[in-house]
């Protein structure tokens, strides 16, 4: 896993929710989506955090963006990744990496459309004290 994680960091995830009717509301992760911090350190004004994120079959991360770049390694399952224009920017099977540049112009959603639990090793580079992600409303896509 360490070699794969290094590949993710040098090569370059994750995030879904409900259709919004009426006023815009943030979209939290789907049922059973979890994250666990593996390690965290702060250097200067930057937090470096390694987390494991799991997404059960049929669930999504919720629409969101990150305040800094994020690098993900697909440890298990397949990640289907979408941007706010509702278009897929890729399908990432086990052993591949995905890079998210960060910032509010990079709203995205990660979905697990397979029948295997999706497990991501995610490395966040964030301003000190920033949340792992910023939830946003569904941008009008016909899926969560």
For each residue, the residues with C-beta under 8 A, 3 or more apart:
1: 4 5 75 121
2: 5 6
3: 6 7
4: 1 7 8 73 75 95 121
5: 1 2 8 9 50 73 121 123
6: 2 3 9 10
7: 3 4 10 11 73 97
8: 4 5 11 12 71 72 73 97 121 123
9: 5 6 71 123
10: 6 7
11: 7 8 71 97 99
12: 8 71 97 98 99
13: 53 70 71 72 79 81 98 100 110 120 122
14: 53 55 61 70 72 79 98 100 110 120 122
15: 29 60 61 62 63 64 108 109 110 133
16: 27 29 30 33 59 60 61 62 63 64 109 110 111 144
17: 26 27 28 29 30 60 62 63 109 135 138 144
18: 27 138 144
19: 138 142 143 144
20: 23 24 25 27 137 138
21:
22:
23: 20
24: 20 137
25: 20 137
26: 17 62 63 135 136 137
27: 16 17 18 20 62 63 64 135 136 137 138 144
28: 17 62 135
29: 15 16 17 33 55 59 60 61 62
30: 16 17 33 55 56 58 59 60 61 62 144
31: 56 59
32: 54 55 56 59
33: 16 29 30 53 54 55 56 59 60 61 62
34: 53 54
35: 51 52 53 54 122 132
36: 51 52
37: 40 49 50 51
38: 50 51 52 121
39: 49 50
40: 37 47 48 49 50
41: 47 48
42: 46 47 48 128
43: 46 48
44: 128
45: 127 128
46: 42 43 68 125 126 127 128
47: 40 41 42 124 125 126 127 128 129 130
48: 40 41 42 43 123 124 125
49: 37 39 40 123 124 126 132
50: 5 37 38 39 40 121 122 123 124
51: 35 36 37 38 121 122 124 132
52: 35 36 38 75 119 120 121 122
53: 13 14 33 34 35 61 72 119 120 122
54: 32 33 34 35 117 118 119 120
55: 14 29 30 32 33 59 60 61 77 79 110 111 112 117 118 120
56: 30 31 32 33 59 112 117 118
57: 112 114 115 116 117 118
58: 30 112 113
59: 16 29 30 31 32 33 55 56 111 112
60: 15 16 17 29 30 33 55 109 110 111 112 143 144
61: 14 15 16 29 30 33 53 55 64 109 110 111 133
62: 15 16 17 26 27 28 29 30 33 109 133 135 144
63: 15 16 17 26 27 84 107 108 109 135 136 137 138 139
64: 15 16 27 61 107 108 109 133 134 135 136
65: 100 102 103 104 105 106 107 108 133 134 136
66: 69 70 100 102 103 106 124 126 132 133 134
67: 102 103 126 127 130 131 134
68: 46 102 124 125 126 127 130
69: 66 99 100 101 102 125
70: 13 14 66 99 100 102 122 123 124 125
71: 8 9 11 12 13 97 98 99 100 122 123
72: 8 13 14 53 79 92 97 98 99 100 120 121 122 123
73: 4 5 7 8 96 97 120 121 122
74: 77 78 79 92 93 94 95 96 97 98 118 119 120
75: 1 4 52 94 119 120 121
76: 94 116 117 118 119
77: 55 74 94 112 114 116 117 118 119
78: 74 91 92 93 94 112 113 114 116 118
79: 13 14 55 72 74 91 92 98 110 111 112 118 120
80: 88 91 92 110 111 112 113
81: 13 88 89 90 91 92 98 108 109 110 111
82: 86 87 88 89 108 109 110 111 141 143
83: 86 87 89 106 107 108
84: 63 107 108 139 141
85: 139
86: 82 83 139 140 141 142 143
87: 82 83
88: 80 81 82 91
89: 81 82 83 108
90: 81 98
91: 78 79 80 81 88
92: 72 74 78 79 80 81 96 97 98
93: 74 78 96
94: 74 75 76 77 78
95: 4 74
96: 73 74 92 93
97: 7 8 11 12 71 72 73 74 92
98: 12 13 14 71 72 74 79 81 90 92
99: 11 12 69 70 71 72
100: 13 14 65 66 69 70 71 72 106 108
101: 69 106
102: 65 66 67 68 69 70 106
103: 65 66 67 106
104: 65 107 134 136
105: 65
106: 65 66 83 100 101 102 103
107: 63 64 65 83 84 104 136 139
108: 15 63 64 65 81 82 83 84 89 100
109: 15 16 17 60 61 62 63 64 81 82 141 144
110: 13 14 15 16 55 60 61 79 80 81 82 118 120
111: 16 55 59 60 61 79 80 81 82 143 144
112: 55 56 57 58 59 60 77 78 79 80 117 118
113: 58 78 80
114: 57 77 78 118
115: 57
116: 57 76 77 78
117: 54 55 56 57 76 77 112
118: 54 55 56 57 74 76 77 78 79 110 112 114
119: 52 53 54 74 75 76 77
120: 13 14 52 53 54 55 72 73 74 75 79 110
121: 1 4 5 8 38 50 51 52 72 73 75
122: 13 14 35 50 51 52 53 70 71 72 73
123: 5 8 9 48 49 50 70 71 72
124: 47 48 49 50 51 66 68 70 132
125: 46 47 48 68 69 70
126: 46 47 49 66 67 68 130 132
127: 45 46 47 67 68 130
128: 42 44 45 46 47
129: 47
130: 47 67 68 126 127
131: 67 134
132: 35 49 51 66 124 126
133: 15 61 62 64 65 66
134: 64 65 66 67 104 131
135: 17 26 27 28 62 63 64
136: 26 27 63 64 65 104 107 139
137: 20 24 25 26 27 63
138: 17 18 19 20 27 63 141 144
139: 63 84 85 86 107 136
140: 86
141: 82 84 86 109 138
142: 19 86
143: 19 60 82 86 111
144: 16 17 18 19 27 30 60 62 109 111 138
